[in-house]
Amino acid sequence: MDLMYAWGGGSSLFQGNRLERCFRDVHAAGQHIAVATQSNLEPIGRVLFGLDPGTSRF
């Protein structure tokens, strides 16, 4: 995605450009995963040890 964004040139910077939207979506998804990882480690560990996860996220 980064390479396509770079090849898109200056026009890919404008809001409304499809490349700009894809670039933001891809990077936002990566940030959500990175941020959520730490808060999910304890429940995952509990499940691996056969315990109740102790939390409901939904």
PyMOL Python script that loads the backbone (N, CA, C, O; Angstrom):
from pymol import cmd

cmd.read_pdbstr("""\
ATOM      1  N   MET A   1       0.822  -1.179   0.000  1.00  0.00           N
ATOM      2  CA  MET A   1       0.000   0.000   0.000  1.00  0.00           C
ATOM      3  C   MET A   1       0.869   1.246   0.000  1.00  0.00           C
ATOM      4  O   MET A   1       0.575   2.203  -0.717  1.00  0.00           O
ATOM      5  N   ASP A   2       1.926   1.250   0.787  1.00  0.00           N
ATOM      6  CA  ASP A   2       2.801   2.424   0.846  1.00  0.00           C
ATOM      7  C   ASP A   2       3.417   2.716  -0.519  1.00  0.00           C
ATOM      8  O   ASP A   2       3.545   3.876  -0.913  1.00  0.00           O
ATOM      9  N   LEU A   3       3.797   1.665  -1.234  1.00  0.00           N
ATOM     10  CA  LEU A   3       4.401   1.847  -2.550  1.00  0.00           C
ATOM     11  C   LEU A   3       3.382   2.420  -3.540  1.00  0.00           C
ATOM     12  O   LEU A   3       3.703   3.328  -4.306  1.00  0.00           O
ATOM     13  N   MET A   4       2.170   1.898  -3.525  1.00  0.00           N
ATOM     14  CA  MET A   4       1.127   2.425  -4.408  1.00  0.00           C
ATOM     15  C   MET A   4       0.825   3.883  -4.074  1.00  0.00           C
ATOM     16  O   MET A   4       0.612   4.701  -4.969  1.00  0.00           O
ATOM     17  N   TYR A   5       0.807   4.197  -2.800  1.00  0.00           N
ATOM     18  CA  TYR A   5       0.557   5.571  -2.362  1.00  0.00           C
ATOM     19  C   TYR A   5       1.655   6.494  -2.883  1.00  0.00           C
ATOM     20  O   TYR A   5       1.374   7.592  -3.362  1.00  0.00           O
ATOM     21  N   ALA A   6       2.895   6.047  -2.789  1.00  0.00           N
ATOM     22  CA  ALA A   6       4.021   6.845  -3.278  1.00  0.00           C
ATOM     23  C   ALA A   6       3.948   7.021  -4.796  1.00  0.00           C
ATOM     24  O   ALA A   6       4.208   8.111  -5.305  1.00  0.00           O
ATOM     25  N   TRP A   7       3.600   5.968  -5.512  1.00  0.00           N
ATOM     26  CA  TRP A   7       3.484   6.053  -6.968  1.00  0.00           C
ATOM     27  C   TRP A   7       2.325   6.951  -7.390  1.00  0.00           C
ATOM     28  O   TRP A   7       2.334   7.503  -8.490  1.00  0.00           O
ATOM     29  N   GLY A   8       1.333   7.098  -6.524  1.00  0.00           N
ATOM     30  CA  GLY A   8       0.181   7.934  -6.852  1.00  0.00           C
ATOM     31  C   GLY A   8       0.525   9.407  -6.925  1.00  0.00           C
ATOM     32  O   GLY A   8      -0.235  10.202  -7.477  1.00  0.00           O
ATOM     33  N   GLY A   9       1.662   9.770  -6.375  1.00  0.00           N
ATOM     34  CA  GLY A   9       2.099  11.162  -6.419  1.00  0.00           C
ATOM     35  C   GLY A   9       1.271  12.071  -5.533  1.00  0.00           C
ATOM     36  O   GLY A   9       0.586  11.617  -4.617  1.00  0.00           O
ATOM     37  N   GLY A  10       1.343  13.351  -5.818  1.00  0.00           N
ATOM     38  CA  GLY A  10       0.677  14.355  -4.997  1.00  0.00           C
ATOM     39  C   GLY A  10      -0.833  14.213  -4.947  1.00  0.00           C
ATOM     40  O   GLY A  10      -1.458  14.582  -3.952  1.00  0.00           O
ATOM     41  N   SER A  11      -1.426  13.683  -6.008  1.00  0.00           N
ATOM     42  CA  SER A  11      -2.888  13.556  -6.016  1.00  0.00           C
ATOM     43  C   SER A  11      -3.383  12.554  -4.985  1.00  0.00           C
ATOM     44  O   SER A  11      -4.538  12.626  -4.565  1.00  0.00           O
ATOM     45  N   SER A  12      -2.523  11.610  -4.563  1.00  0.00           N
ATOM     46  CA  SER A  12      -2.965  10.641  -3.555  1.00  0.00           C
ATOM     47  C   SER A  12      -3.089  11.244  -2.174  1.00  0.00           C
ATOM     48  O   SER A  12      -3.594  10.591  -1.260  1.00  0.00           O
ATOM     49  N   LEU A  13      -2.640  12.470  -2.001  1.00  0.00           N
ATOM     50  CA  LEU A  13      -2.750  13.133  -0.699  1.00  0.00           C
ATOM     51  C   LEU A  13      -4.137  13.708  -0.447  1.00  0.00           C
ATOM     52  O   LEU A  13      -4.524  13.915   0.703  1.00  0.00           O
ATOM     53  N   PHE A  14      -4.876  13.964  -1.500  1.00  0.00           N
ATOM     54  CA  PHE A  14      -6.155  14.658  -1.360  1.00  0.00           C
ATOM     55  C   PHE A  14      -7.233  13.754  -0.791  1.00  0.00           C
ATOM     56  O   PHE A  14      -7.392  12.608  -1.212  1.00  0.00           O
ATOM     57  N   GLN A  15      -7.972  14.289   0.172  1.00  0.00           N
ATOM     58  CA  GLN A  15      -9.082  13.550   0.750  1.00  0.00           C
ATOM     59  C   GLN A  15     -10.103  13.293  -0.353  1.00  0.00           C
ATOM     60  O   GLN A  15     -10.424  14.185  -1.138  1.00  0.00           O
ATOM     61  N   GLY A  16     -10.598  12.091  -0.402  1.00  0.00           N
ATOM     62  CA  GLY A  16     -11.518  11.708  -1.459  1.00  0.00           C
ATOM     63  C   GLY A  16     -10.850  10.859  -2.528  1.00  0.00           C
ATOM     64  O   GLY A  16     -11.533  10.157  -3.273  1.00  0.00           O
ATOM     65  N   ASN A  17      -9.538  10.911  -2.613  1.00  0.00           N
ATOM     66  CA  ASN A  17      -8.806  10.058  -3.537  1.00  0.00           C
ATOM     67  C   ASN A  17      -8.856   8.631  -3.001  1.00  0.00           C
ATOM     68  O   ASN A  17      -8.671   8.415  -1.803  1.00  0.00           O
ATOM     69  N   ARG A  18      -9.103   7.665  -3.864  1.00  0.00           N
ATOM     70  CA  ARG A  18      -9.236   6.273  -3.407  1.00  0.00           C
ATOM     71  C   ARG A  18      -7.968   5.761  -2.738  1.00  0.00           C
ATOM     72  O   ARG A  18      -8.038   5.016  -1.760  1.00  0.00           O
ATOM     73  N   LEU A  19      -6.807   6.155  -3.260  1.00  0.00           N
ATOM     74  CA  LEU A  19      -5.550   5.717  -2.643  1.00  0.00           C
ATOM     75  C   LEU A  19      -5.404   6.294  -1.242  1.00  0.00           C
ATOM     76  O   LEU A  19      -4.933   5.614  -0.331  1.00  0.00           O
ATOM     77  N   GLU A  20      -5.806   7.541  -1.072  1.00  0.00           N
ATOM     78  CA  GLU A  20      -5.706   8.174   0.250  1.00  0.00           C
ATOM     79  C   GLU A  20      -6.575   7.426   1.253  1.00  0.00           C
ATOM     80  O   GLU A  20      -6.162   7.188   2.388  1.00  0.00           O
ATOM     81  N   ARG A  21      -7.777   7.058   0.828  1.00  0.00           N
ATOM     82  CA  ARG A  21      -8.698   6.342   1.714  1.00  0.00           C
ATOM     83  C   ARG A  21      -8.150   4.956   2.067  1.00  0.00           C
ATOM     84  O   ARG A  21      -8.192   4.550   3.228  1.00  0.00           O
ATOM     85  N   CYS A  22      -7.642   4.241   1.081  1.00  0.00           N
ATOM     86  CA  CYS A  22      -7.062   2.914   1.327  1.00  0.00           C
ATOM     87  C   CYS A  22      -5.852   3.012   2.249  1.00  0.00           C
ATOM     88  O   CYS A  22      -5.677   2.186   3.145  1.00  0.00           O
ATOM     89  N   PHE A  23      -5.018   4.026   2.023  1.00  0.00           N
ATOM     90  CA  PHE A  23      -3.839   4.233   2.858  1.00  0.00           C
ATOM     91  C   PHE A  23      -4.259   4.427   4.320  1.00  0.00           C
ATOM     92  O   PHE A  23      -3.692   3.806   5.219  1.00  0.00           O
ATOM     93  N   ARG A  24      -5.253   5.291   4.552  1.00  0.00           N
ATOM     94  CA  ARG A  24      -5.720   5.533   5.920  1.00  0.00           C
ATOM     95  C   ARG A  24      -6.321   4.275   6.533  1.00  0.00           C
ATOM     96  O   ARG A  24      -6.059   3.967   7.696  1.00  0.00           O
ATOM     97  N   ASP A  25      -7.129   3.541   5.758  1.00  0.00           N
ATOM     98  CA  ASP A  25      -7.767   2.334   6.280  1.00  0.00           C
ATOM     99  C   ASP A  25      -6.744   1.279   6.677  1.00  0.00           C
ATOM    100  O   ASP A  25      -6.846   0.679   7.748  1.00  0.00           O
ATOM    101  N   VAL A  26      -5.762   1.055   5.817  1.00  0.00           N
ATOM    102  CA  VAL A  26      -4.732   0.047   6.101  1.00  0.00           C
ATOM    103  C   VAL A  26      -3.946   0.424   7.350  1.00  0.00           C
ATOM    104  O   VAL A  26      -3.693  -0.426   8.204  1.00  0.00           O
ATOM    105  N   HIS A  27      -3.558   1.686   7.463  1.00  0.00           N
ATOM    106  CA  HIS A  27      -2.775   2.104   8.617  1.00  0.00           C
ATOM    107  C   HIS A  27      -3.610   2.174   9.894  1.00  0.00           C
ATOM    108  O   HIS A  27      -3.090   1.915  10.979  1.00  0.00           O
ATOM    109  N   ALA A  28      -4.880   2.514   9.787  1.00  0.00           N
ATOM    110  CA  ALA A  28      -5.751   2.530  10.964  1.00  0.00           C
ATOM    111  C   ALA A  28      -5.939   1.114  11.500  1.00  0.00           C
ATOM    112  O   ALA A  28      -5.914   0.899  12.712  1.00  0.00           O
ATOM    113  N   ALA A  29      -6.126   0.157  10.610  1.00  0.00           N
ATOM    114  CA  ALA A  29      -6.283  -1.233  11.042  1.00  0.00           C
ATOM    115  C   ALA A  29      -5.042  -1.709  11.782  1.00  0.00           C
ATOM    116  O   ALA A  29      -5.146  -2.395  12.799  1.00  0.00           O
ATOM    117  N   GLY A  30      -3.884  -1.351  11.279  1.00  0.00           N
ATOM    118  CA  GLY A  30      -2.635  -1.723  11.952  1.00  0.00           C
ATOM    119  C   GLY A  30      -2.526  -1.120  13.333  1.00  0.00           C
ATOM    120  O   GLY A  30      -2.018  -1.767  14.250  1.00  0.00           O
ATOM    121  N   GLN A  31      -2.984   0.086  13.500  1.00  0.00           N
ATOM    122  CA  GLN A  31      -2.931   0.738  14.808  1.00  0.00           C
ATOM    123  C   GLN A  31      -3.901   0.085  15.786  1.00  0.00           C
ATOM    124  O   GLN A  31      -3.575  -0.066  16.963  1.00  0.00           O
ATOM    125  N   HIS A  32      -5.077  -0.302  15.323  1.00  0.00           N
ATOM    126  CA  HIS A  32      -6.041  -0.950  16.215  1.00  0.00           C
ATOM    127  C   HIS A  32      -5.478  -2.265  16.742  1.00  0.00           C
ATOM    128  O   HIS A  32      -5.623  -2.580  17.923  1.00  0.00           O
ATOM    129  N   ILE A  33      -4.851  -3.012  15.880  1.00  0.00           N
ATOM    130  CA  ILE A  33      -4.268  -4.288  16.293  1.00  0.00           C
ATOM    131  C   ILE A  33      -3.141  -4.053  17.290  1.00  0.00           C
ATOM    132  O   ILE A  33      -3.048  -4.752  18.299  1.00  0.00           O
ATOM    133  N   ALA A  34      -2.289  -3.077  17.013  1.00  0.00           N
ATOM    134  CA  ALA A  34      -1.158  -2.793  17.900  1.00  0.00           C
ATOM    135  C   ALA A  34      -1.628  -2.320  19.264  1.00  0.00           C
ATOM    136  O   ALA A  34      -1.060  -2.709  20.285  1.00  0.00           O
ATOM    137  N   VAL A  35      -2.643  -1.499  19.294  1.00  0.00           N
ATOM    138  CA  VAL A  35      -3.145  -0.960  20.563  1.00  0.00           C
ATOM    139  C   VAL A  35      -3.885  -2.029  21.349  1.00  0.00           C
ATOM    140  O   VAL A  35      -3.755  -2.099  22.571  1.00  0.00           O
ATOM    141  N   ALA A  36      -4.653  -2.855  20.670  1.00  0.00           N
ATOM    142  CA  ALA A  36      -5.481  -3.847  21.348  1.00  0.00           C
ATOM    143  C   ALA A  36      -4.687  -5.053  21.838  1.00  0.00           C
ATOM    144  O   ALA A  36      -5.167  -5.783  22.705  1.00  0.00           O
ATOM    145  N   THR A  37      -3.503  -5.279  21.314  1.00  0.00           N
ATOM    146  CA  THR A  37      -2.739  -6.475  21.661  1.00  0.00           C
ATOM    147  C   THR A  37      -2.496  -6.577  23.156  1.00  0.00           C
ATOM    148  O   THR A  37      -2.754  -7.624  23.749  1.00  0.00           O
ATOM    149  N   GLN A  38      -2.008  -5.523  23.774  1.00  0.00           N
ATOM    150  CA  GLN A  38      -1.673  -5.572  25.196  1.00  0.00           C
ATOM    151  C   GLN A  38      -2.902  -5.862  26.057  1.00  0.00           C
ATOM    152  O   GLN A  38      -2.819  -6.645  27.003  1.00  0.00           O
ATOM    153  N   SER A  39      -4.025  -5.249  25.745  1.00  0.00           N
ATOM    154  CA  SER A  39      -5.220  -5.455  26.563  1.00  0.00           C
ATOM    155  C   SER A  39      -5.812  -6.844  26.369  1.00  0.00           C
ATOM    156  O   SER A  39      -6.624  -7.283  27.183  1.00  0.00           O
ATOM    157  N   ASN A  40      -5.425  -7.540  25.314  1.00  0.00           N
ATOM    158  CA  ASN A  40      -5.949  -8.881  25.063  1.00  0.00           C
ATOM    159  C   ASN A  40      -5.054  -9.990  25.584  1.00  0.00           C
ATOM    160  O   ASN A  40      -5.469 -11.149  25.598  1.00  0.00           O
ATOM    161  N   LEU A  41      -3.847  -9.677  26.011  1.00  0.00           N
ATOM    162  CA  LEU A  41      -2.918 -10.729  26.425  1.00  0.00           C
ATOM    163  C   LEU A  41      -3.394 -11.494  27.660  1.00  0.00           C
ATOM    164  O   LEU A  41      -3.295 -12.721  27.695  1.00  0.00           O
ATOM    165  N   GLU A  42      -3.901 -10.800  28.659  1.00  0.00           N
ATOM    166  CA  GLU A  42      -4.343 -11.497  29.874  1.00  0.00           C
ATOM    167  C   GLU A  42      -5.505 -12.444  29.592  1.00  0.00           C
ATOM    168  O   GLU A  42      -5.429 -13.607  29.987  1.00  0.00           O
ATOM    169  N   PRO A  43      -6.582 -12.005  28.926  1.00  0.00           N
ATOM    170  CA  PRO A  43      -7.666 -12.950  28.637  1.00  0.00           C
ATOM    171  C   PRO A  43      -7.215 -14.131  27.776  1.00  0.00           C
ATOM    172  O   PRO A  43      -7.679 -15.253  27.977  1.00  0.00           O
ATOM    173  N   ILE A  44      -6.322 -13.890  26.829  1.00  0.00           N
ATOM    174  CA  ILE A  44      -5.820 -14.985  25.989  1.00  0.00           C
ATOM    175  C   ILE A  44      -5.044 -15.981  26.840  1.00  0.00           C
ATOM    176  O   ILE A  44      -5.219 -17.191  26.693  1.00  0.00           O
ATOM    177  N   GLY A  45      -4.200 -15.491  27.717  1.00  0.00           N
ATOM    178  CA  GLY A  45      -3.451 -16.365  28.615  1.00  0.00           C
ATOM    179  C   GLY A  45      -4.362 -17.176  29.520  1.00  0.00           C
ATOM    180  O   GLY A  45      -4.120 -18.359  29.760  1.00  0.00           O
ATOM    181  N   ARG A  46      -5.414 -16.533  30.021  1.00  0.00           N
ATOM    182  CA  ARG A  46      -6.365 -17.242  30.887  1.00  0.00           C
ATOM    183  C   ARG A  46      -7.036 -18.389  30.130  1.00  0.00           C
ATOM    184  O   ARG A  46      -7.183 -19.490  30.661  1.00  0.00           O
ATOM    185  N   VAL A  47      -7.437 -18.126  28.897  1.00  0.00           N
ATOM    186  CA  VAL A  47      -8.083 -19.163  28.086  1.00  0.00           C
ATOM    187  C   VAL A  47      -7.108 -20.303  27.805  1.00  0.00           C
ATOM    188  O   VAL A  47      -7.500 -21.469  27.842  1.00  0.00           O
ATOM    189  N   LEU A  48      -5.851 -19.986  27.527  1.00  0.00           N
ATOM    190  CA  LEU A  48      -4.857 -21.026  27.258  1.00  0.00           C
ATOM    191  C   LEU A  48      -4.624 -21.927  28.469  1.00  0.00           C
ATOM    192  O   LEU A  48      -4.257 -23.092  28.320  1.00  0.00           O
ATOM    193  N   PHE A  49      -4.839 -21.383  29.666  1.00  0.00           N
ATOM    194  CA  PHE A  49      -4.694 -22.180  30.888  1.00  0.00           C
ATOM    195  C   PHE A  49      -6.018 -22.805  31.319  1.00  0.00           C
ATOM    196  O   PHE A  49      -6.125 -23.351  32.417  1.00  0.00           O
ATOM    197  N   GLY A  50      -7.022 -22.722  30.452  1.00  0.00           N
ATOM    198  CA  GLY A  50      -8.302 -23.352  30.740  1.00  0.00           C
ATOM    199  C   GLY A  50      -9.173 -22.565  31.701  1.00  0.00           C
ATOM    200  O   GLY A  50     -10.127 -23.114  32.253  1.00  0.00           O
ATOM    201  N   LEU A  51      -8.868 -21.295  31.915  1.00  0.00           N
ATOM    202  CA  LEU A  51      -9.644 -20.454  32.820  1.00  0.00           C
ATOM    203  C   LEU A  51     -10.638 -19.604  32.038  1.00  0.00           C
ATOM    204  O   LEU A  51     -10.527 -19.446  30.822  1.00  0.00           O
ATOM    205  N   ASP A  52     -11.597 -19.069  32.756  1.00  0.00           N
ATOM    206  CA  ASP A  52     -12.535 -18.129  32.163  1.00  0.00           C
ATOM    207  C   ASP A  52     -11.766 -16.859  31.787  1.00  0.00           C
ATOM    208  O   ASP A  52     -10.934 -16.404  32.572  1.00  0.00           O
ATOM    209  N   PRO A  53     -12.016 -16.284  30.630  1.00  0.00           N
ATOM    210  CA  PRO A  53     -11.267 -15.087  30.240  1.00  0.00           C
ATOM    211  C   PRO A  53     -11.475 -13.912  31.186  1.00  0.00           C
ATOM    212  O   PRO A  53     -10.650 -12.999  31.233  1.00  0.00           O
ATOM    213  N   GLY A  54     -12.574 -13.930  31.941  1.00  0.00           N
ATOM    214  CA  GLY A  54     -12.780 -12.901  32.955  1.00  0.00           C
ATOM    215  C   GLY A  54     -13.254 -11.567  32.428  1.00  0.00           C
ATOM    216  O   GLY A  54     -13.403 -10.620  33.199  1.00  0.00           O
ATOM    217  N   THR A  55     -13.494 -11.468  31.141  1.00  0.00           N
ATOM    218  CA  THR A  55     -13.958 -10.206  30.583  1.00  0.00           C
ATOM    219  C   THR A  55     -14.792 -10.467  29.342  1.00  0.00           C
ATOM    220  O   THR A  55     -14.611 -11.463  28.642  1.00  0.00           O
ATOM    221  N   SER A  56     -15.689  -9.564  29.096  1.00  0.00           N
ATOM    222  CA  SER A  56     -16.488  -9.634  27.880  1.00  0.00           C
ATOM    223  C   SER A  56     -16.299  -8.337  27.122  1.00  0.00           C
ATOM    224  O   SER A  56     -16.620  -7.266  27.636  1.00  0.00           O
ATOM    225  N   ARG A  57     -15.798  -8.418  25.941  1.00  0.00           N
ATOM    226  CA  ARG A  57     -15.523  -7.216  25.148  1.00  0.00           C
ATOM    227  C   ARG A  57     -16.723  -6.791  24.310  1.00  0.00           C
ATOM    228  O   ARG A  57     -16.743  -5.678  23.785  1.00  0.00           O
ATOM    229  N   PHE A  58     -17.717  -7.657  24.177  1.00  0.00           N
ATOM    230  CA  PHE A  58     -18.839  -7.324  23.305  1.00  0.00           C
ATOM    231  C   PHE A  58     -20.130  -7.370  24.057  1.00  0.00           C
ATOM    232  O   PHE A  58     -21.189  -7.117  23.481  1.00  0.00           O
TER     233      PHE A  58
END
""", "prot")
cmd.dss("prot")
cmd.show_as("cartoon", "prot")
cmd.util.cbc("prot")
cmd.orient("prot")
